[in-house]
Amino acid sequence: MQAFDLYAILPELVLLVVTCLLLVASVYVPERRVSTPGVEQDIFHTPRGVGFVYFFSLILLVCLIFAFIGRMGDVSLIALNGLYQSDPFSNLLKACSCGAVLVSLIYSKRYLTDRAMFRPDFIVLVLLALLGQMVLISGANLLTLYLGLELMALPTYALVAMRHNNEKSVEAAIKYFVLGALASGFLLYGMSMLYGVTGSLDLLEIFRTVADPHINHLVMAFGLVFIVAGLAFKLGVVPFHMWVPDVYQGAPTAVTLMIAAAPKLAAFALLFRLLVNTLLPLLGDWQPMLLLLAILSLLVGNITAIAQTNLKRMLAYSAIAQMGFVLLGMLSVFDDHAFSASMFYAITYVLTTLGSFGLLMILSHKGHDCETLDDIKGLNKKHPWFAFIGMVMMFSLAGIPPTVGFAAKLGVLEALVDAGHTFIAVIAVIASLIGAFYYLRVVKVMYFDEPDAKPKFVVNGSAFAKILLSVNALFVLGLGIFPSGLMTVCLDAMRRTLLGS
């Protein structure tokens, strides 16, 4: 191993070692307990070492964020004999993934504590899933990509099933596991076809071989179909979306956030690595597939969401439609502006998702989850600031100015028009107008419906989580008014990565 190899994988090594040490140390560190007079202590609410693990996990994530931001100016680097790559694209996405996990853990603490799920194993599983995302984002070899994908997926299966005494959670975990295994099989079979045709697992070598006009194009086309199917499942787009609503609804809200936020960035990275970095010469084959998946996702996701009264299920169908927009950014001939617009969309969607599910957790309390439209009726009458935060998040998901969702949608639509897909852009606008209905319905329920005599929502969570949620909402507004900064960062990262490859 060379020095630059160690430098390339140092953050991942630190995350792996610290996570393992935290798991072992949690057994030996006693938890400080606060006894409440007249209240029987429940050992499951204060498991040994969880405060220690939680505190050092937050410190670790903050350090990783600064480490990846500091690497943004580095040149592209291929390490470990072509297995791993560190470039501006990967460093930006990994910094955002660490930030998303950090915010998710802060939002989730009180929610998990009330449900006896705030345990060291929960935090360790989240960190291991993050490690998988980081490996996946930096994969330069088919085996590395698959290793990262499975390392990300396996802990999330366990997280969904962690509330084992709840039938919906167990059902969601089984569906997620079975369909996830099926999608991994699709992806692996497609990769095996690529290897059979090209004789290599290295992404750069596959790119050079695929450009050869004498390769077996029929086998490549079949392999491409399986790869796109596997990618579509990981993104949760139609017709491979069956798991999304059930898992979002069945999993505890904290786990839903862990699935809905950071893994979307890793899925986008997998999409970019396989289709753009590796299979760009087959552009004419995979772009029609992405176009069909994107249009179906926009229409099915937005239309089906109208009938939902469960907020988590509604946000699941919303996620399907939002991922359709991410796919639209990949329809350019070869334009770094279009790819950066797609990356900007993915990052800002994660930011909005954090705020949306964070609000649901703060409005939940012990014995009751805030999940349905009835649960937020008249929120503005009791808690106007949290109603405002909810409105900002819904406006952003709908693409209404001045939120960042509008800037993200506008960037993708401009890229579509520049690529000559004006008709597709019109369809995307119509689908967004349909989707605006169910987002605005949430705002209407919060602001214009009368609250029940005894409201179901109770503002919960730590003061720090409430402050962070407020900052989250202000970021959604601020990036909508001044989007150029993040757009420039995305464009620069994409441009230097494409030039480096």
Residue pairs with C-beta under 8 A, 6 or more apart in sequence:
1 80
2 79
4 77
4 79
5 79
5 80
5 84
6 13
7 77
7 79
8 77
8 79
8 80
8 84
8 85
8 86
8 138
9 79
9 80
9 84
11 64
11 67
11 68
11 94
11 134
12 131
12 134
12 135
12 138
14 60
14 63
14 64
15 60
15 64
15 127
15 130
15 131
15 134
16 131
18 56
18 60
19 124
19 127
19 128
19 131
22 52
22 53
22 56
22 57
22 120
22 123
22 124
22 127
23 53
23 120
23 121
23 124
25 49
25 52
25 53
26 48
26 49
26 50
26 52
26 53
26 120
27 48
27 49
28 49
29 48
29 49
29 52
30 48
30 49
31 46
31 47
31 48
31 49
31 50
31 51
31 52
32 51
33 41
33 46
35 41
42 116
44 116
45 113
45 116
45 118
47 118
47 119
47 120
48 120
49 120
50 118
50 119
50 120
50 123
53 120
53 123
53 124
54 105
54 109
54 118
54 123
57 105
57 123
57 126
57 127
58 102
58 105
58 106
60 127
61 98
61 99
61 101
61 102
61 105
62 102
64 94
64 95
64 98
65 95
65 98
65 99
65 102
68 91
68 92
68 94
68 95
68 98
69 91
69 95
71 86
71 91
72 88
72 91
72 92
72 95
72 489
72 493
73 88
74 86
74 87
74 88
74 91
75 87
75 496
75 500
76 85
76 86
76 87
76 88
76 496
76 497
76 500
76 501
77 85
77 86
77 87
78 84
78 85
78 140
78 204
79 85
79 86
82 140
82 141
82 202
82 204
82 205
83 139
83 140
83 141
83 143
83 144
84 138
84 139
84 140
84 141
84 144
85 138
85 139
85 140
86 138
87 496
87 497
87 500
87 501
88 492
88 493
88 494
88 496
88 497
89 269
89 272
89 343
89 493
89 494
89 497
90 137
90 138
90 269
90 497
91 493
92 343
92 489
92 490
92 493
93 137
93 265
93 266
93 268
93 269
93 343
93 347
94 133
94 134
94 137
94 138
96 262
96 265
96 347
96 350
97 130
97 133
97 134
97 137
97 262
97 265
97 266
98 130
100 261
100 262
100 265
100 350
100 354
101 126
101 127
101 130
101 258
101 261
101 262
103 354
103 358
103 468
103 472
104 126
104 254
104 257
104 258
104 261
104 262
104 354
105 123
105 126
106 462
106 464
106 465
106 468
107 254
107 257
107 354
107 357
107 358
107 361
107 362
107 461
107 465
107 468
107 469
108 118
108 254
108 257
108 258
108 361
109 118
109 461
109 462
109 465
110 361
110 362
110 460
110 461
110 462
110 465
111 252
111 253
111 254
111 361
111 364
111 460
111 461
112 118
112 119
112 122
112 252
112 254
114 364
114 365
114 366
114 367
114 460
115 163
115 252
115 366
117 162
117 163
117 252
117 254
122 159
122 162
125 155
125 156
125 158
125 159
126 155
126 159
126 258
128 151
128 155
129 151
129 152
129 155
129 156
129 159
129 258
129 262
129 263
130 262
131 151
132 148
132 149
132 150
132 151
132 152
132 153
132 154
132 155
132 266
133 148
133 152
133 262
133 263
133 265
133 266
134 148
135 144
135 147
135 148
135 151
135 152
136 145
136 148
136 149
136 151
136 152
136 266
136 269
136 270
137 148
137 265
137 266
137 269
138 144
138 148
139 145
139 147
139 148
139 203
139 270
139 273
140 202
140 203
140 204
141 201
141 202
141 203
142 191
142 194
142 195
142 201
142 203
142 206
143 201
145 270
145 273
145 274
146 184
146 187
146 188
146 191
148 266
149 184
149 187
149 234
149 270
150 184
152 263
152 266
153 180
153 184
156 176
156 255
156 258
156 259
156 263
157 173
157 176
157 177
157 180
159 251
159 255
159 258
159 259
160 169
160 172
160 173
160 176
160 247
160 250
160 251
160 255
160 259
161 169
161 170
161 173
162 169
162 252
162 255
163 169
163 251
163 252
164 170
166 250
168 249
168 250
169 250
169 251
169 252
171 246
171 250
172 246
172 247
172 249
172 250
172 251
173 250
173 251
175 242
175 243
175 246
175 247
176 243
176 246
176 247
179 233
179 242
179 243
180 233
180 243
182 233
183 229
183 230
183 233
183 234
183 240
184 230
186 226
186 227
186 229
186 230
186 233
187 226
187 227
187 229
187 230
187 231
188 230
189 223
189 226
190 223
190 224
190 225
190 226
190 227
190 228
190 229
190 230
191 201
191 223
191 227
192 223
193 219
193 220
193 222
193 223
193 226
194 206
194 220
194 223
194 227
195 201
196 219
196 223
197 209
197 215
197 216
197 219
197 220
197 223
198 205
198 206
198 209
198 210
198 215
199 209
200 206
200 209
203 273
203 274
203 277
203 278
204 501
206 278
206 279
207 277
207 278
207 279
207 280
207 281
209 215
210 220
210 278
210 279
210 281
210 282
211 281
220 282
220 285
221 282
221 285
224 279
224 282
224 285
224 286
224 289
225 289
227 274
227 279
228 275
228 286
228 289
228 290
228 293
229 240
231 267
231 270
231 271
231 274
231 275
232 239
232 240
232 293
233 240
233 243
234 263
234 267
234 270
235 264
235 267
235 268
235 271
235 323
235 326
235 327
236 243
236 244
236 319
236 320
236 323
237 293
237 294
237 296
237 297
237 320
237 323
237 324
237 327
238 293
238 296
238 297
238 300
238 301
238 320
238 324
239 296
241 297
241 300
241 301
241 320
244 316
244 317
244 319
244 320
245 313
245 316
245 317
247 256
247 259
247 316
248 256
248 259
248 260
248 312
248 313
248 315
248 316
248 319
249 310
249 312
249 313
249 316
249 371
251 259
252 369
253 312
253 357
253 360
253 361
253 364
253 369
253 371
254 361
256 312
256 357
257 353
257 354
257 357
257 358
257 361
260 315
260 319
260 353
260 357
261 350
261 353
261 354
261 357
262 350
264 319
264 323
264 346
264 349
264 350
264 353
265 346
265 347
265 350
268 326
268 342
268 343
268 346
271 326
271 327
271 330
272 330
272 339
272 343
275 286
275 290
275 330
276 330
276 339
276 498
277 501
279 286
280 334
283 333
283 334
287 330
287 331
290 327
290 330
290 331
291 327
291 331
291 424
293 324
293 327
294 324
294 325
294 327
294 328
294 331
294 424
295 324
295 424
295 427
296 324
297 320
297 321
297 323
297 324
297 327
298 321
298 324
298 325
298 427
298 428
298 431
298 432
299 431
299 434
300 317
300 320
301 317
301 318
301 319
301 320
301 321
301 322
301 324
301 435
302 317
302 318
302 321
302 431
302 432
302 434
302 435
302 438
303 434
304 317
305 314
305 317
305 318
305 321
305 435
305 438
306 434
306 437
306 438
308 314
308 317
308 438
309 372
309 373
309 374
310 371
310 372
311 360
311 370
311 371
311 372
311 373
311 375
311 376
311 442
312 360
312 371
314 438
314 442
315 353
315 356
315 357
318 397
318 435
318 438
318 439
319 353
321 431
321 435
322 345
322 349
322 397
324 428
324 431
325 345
325 408
325 409
325 412
325 428
326 342
326 345
326 346
326 349
326 412
327 342
328 342
328 412
328 415
328 416
328 421
328 424
328 428
329 338
329 339
329 341
329 342
329 343
329 345
329 411
329 412
329 415
330 338
330 339
330 342
331 338
331 415
331 416
331 419
331 421
331 424
332 338
332 339
332 415
332 418
332 419
333 419
335 415
335 418
335 419
336 491
336 494
336 495
336 498
337 415
337 418
337 491
338 412
338 415
338 416
338 418
338 419
339 494
339 498
340 487
340 490
340 491
340 493
340 494
340 495
341 408
341 411
341 412
341 414
341 415
341 487
341 490
342 412
342 415
343 490
343 493
343 494
344 407
344 408
344 411
344 483
344 486
344 487
344 490
345 408
345 409
345 411
345 412
347 486
347 490
348 396
348 404
348 405
348 407
348 408
348 476
348 479
348 486
349 405
349 408
351 404
351 472
351 475
351 476
351 479
352 393
352 396
352 397
352 403
352 404
352 405
352 476
354 472
355 389
355 392
355 393
355 469
355 472
355 473
355 476
356 390
356 393
356 394
356 397
358 465
358 468
358 469
358 472
359 386
359 389
359 390
359 393
359 469
360 369
360 370
360 371
361 370
361 460
361 461
362 386
362 459
362 460
362 461
362 465
362 466
362 469
363 370
363 375
363 376
363 379
363 386
363 457
363 458
363 459
363 460
364 370
364 457
364 458
364 460
365 458
365 460
368 375
368 456
368 458
370 376
370 456
370 457
373 441
373 442
373 445
374 452
374 456
375 456
375 457
376 390
376 442
376 445
376 446
376 457
377 445
377 446
377 449
377 450
377 451
377 452
377 455
378 446
378 449
378 450
378 451
378 452
378 455
379 386
379 387
379 390
379 446
379 447
379 451
379 457
380 387
380 388
380 446
380 447
381 450
381 451
382 451
382 455
382 457
383 457
383 459
385 470
386 459
387 446
387 447
388 473
389 469
389 470
389 472
389 473
390 442
390 443
390 446
391 443
391 446
391 447
392 403
392 473
392 476
392 477
393 473
393 476
394 439
394 440
394 442
394 443
395 403
395 405
395 439
395 443
396 403
396 404
396 405
396 406
396 476
396 480
397 405
397 435
397 439
398 405
398 432
398 435
398 436
398 439
398 440
399 405
399 406
399 408
399 409
399 410
399 432
399 436
400 406
400 436
401 480
402 477
402 480
402 481
403 476
403 477
403 480
404 475
404 476
404 477
404 479
404 480
404 483
405 476
405 480
406 480
407 479
407 480
407 483
407 487
408 483
409 428
409 432
411 483
411 487
412 428
413 425
413 428
413 429
416 422
416 424
416 425
416 428
417 425
459 466
461 469
479 485
479 486
